[in-house]
Amino acid sequence: APPKAIPKTIENQRVYDETTVDPNDEEVAFDEATDEFAPYFNRQTVPKILITTSDRPRGRTVRFCEQLSTVIPNSHVYYRRGLALKRIIPQCIARDFTDLMVINEDRNVPNGLVLSHLPDGPTAHFRLSSVRLRKEIKRKGKEPTEHVPEVILNNFTTRLGHSIGRMFASLFPHDPQFTGRQVATFHNQRDYIFFRFHRYIFKSEKKVGIQELGPRFTLKLRSLQRGTFDSKFGEYEWIHKRREMDTSRRKFHL
Amino acid sequence: RTKTQNFCRNEYNLTGLCNRSSCPLANSQYATIREEKGRCYLYMKTIERAPFPRWLWERVLLSKNYEKALEEIDENLIYWPRFIRHKCKQRFTKITQYLIRIRKLTLKRQRKLVPLRRKIERREKRREEKALIAAQLDNAIEKELLERLKQDTYGDIYNFPIHAFDKALEQQDAESESESDAEKEEEDEEDADKREFVEADDSELSDFEDMDKLETSSEEEEEEVEQNVNRSKSKGKTPLKGPARRKRPYIEIEYEEETEPATRTKTA
């Protein structure tokens, strides 16, 4: 009998992306040492995050914001009563915020996320889907504590994915408190980033149990801008162009 | 259509309702206010120009100043019926108010509506679901955490003594081997155990107390480890298998009792 063939999956058949990061790539390492996240990775800045919504947030979005702020340490939720983004950005910089997250909502459901690194950092615009609030997740855990969670970033292979991954990493303080036993995971699979927040416990040397607490959501990158948020004059590093990029089922960009 | 009145579709209508008094077709002397590109005009229609449809409506530009425009309306519609004059002024007021609102809103941030495409939305949703299934998040997270444990990122918080570690490894290997056999075999063994135990009970009643002593000394560790491992398994796997798994310890303990004397006799 012929030997059992390896099943073809989309991950196996993935079109080779030329911007895949090699772990030993010097150019990439040099870039990362000099780009906007350098101060964070050199532990000069402590992340401080402002979470806000679009106008008139509805109940679900408000609750989602609150849960997000419990998950991400050192984050504050401020409501927006008609304030223009262009004006709050200088204010945020003045007050020492490092990141700004705007959750856009549509018909009582959050569906967009704009994440911008503040002192003139890149801005990423995501489509937010499949948001589960804490009470909708089937588990019996308590709420996340104030400990700094660990961060797991899975599968961010290309250059673009790398920069997005670093953006996520810069949201969390650099030194996780292992006593908290909490972990936040950003898992990239076929251009969808799944966020989960778990509490883990090591039962033995080879077994770990995880319990899901905290909200979960999925993100899909729509665009990445060089500077801070500016819809008209911003310099786009990457936009998702549907016609060009969605042609092949096996080609992914993140 | 309201309950009592229809709406008039004629663009030169003053009030918007279809009445005898406010129809531009029915009345040969009529006036309206219309606005184009932010400027308001007063349109008038008189009997003298009735046979000339081209010059029927006369247009007068009103000034941007609100009061001056009202005066202009008055002086143009002098000697006209009160109803038309009044309605013209009302309409003019309304129009200027909404023009002001438009100008104010354009200064503020506008909400851009981007239409979703249903096909694309459905496609994205389906792809997301498939990606989720392919991702196997729980496994990935567990693997990553174990990796980090191995690479000692956690330092010395988690102390797993090597003795227990090795034992756990052996347990795991033993169990994985026994599990890899078909479950039917295990079931047979369990049934056989039951039978054996019953027979043994009958014959070895006198030695039961000794058996207990033997149990307490050497079997505690194994029992506990077994139970812990089983409990951890039951937690990790679906709750359905929970009760089924829990039955195991009871039966396995009996199994252990059986082998204990066997091994002892062999070693002895």
Interface residues (C-beta under 8 A of the other chain):
Chain A: T9 I10 E11 G82 A84 R127 S129 S130 E150 I152 N154 F178 T179 V183 T185 H187 Q189 R190 D191 Y192 F194 R196 H198 Y200 F202 K203 S204 E205 K206 K207 V208 G209 I210 T218 K220 R242
Chain B: K108 R109 I120 E124 K125 R127 E128 K130 A131 L132 A134 A135 L137 D138 A140 I141 E142 E144 L145 L146 R148 L149 Y154 G155 I157 Y158 F160 A164 F165 A168 L169 Q172 N228 V229 S232 K235 G236
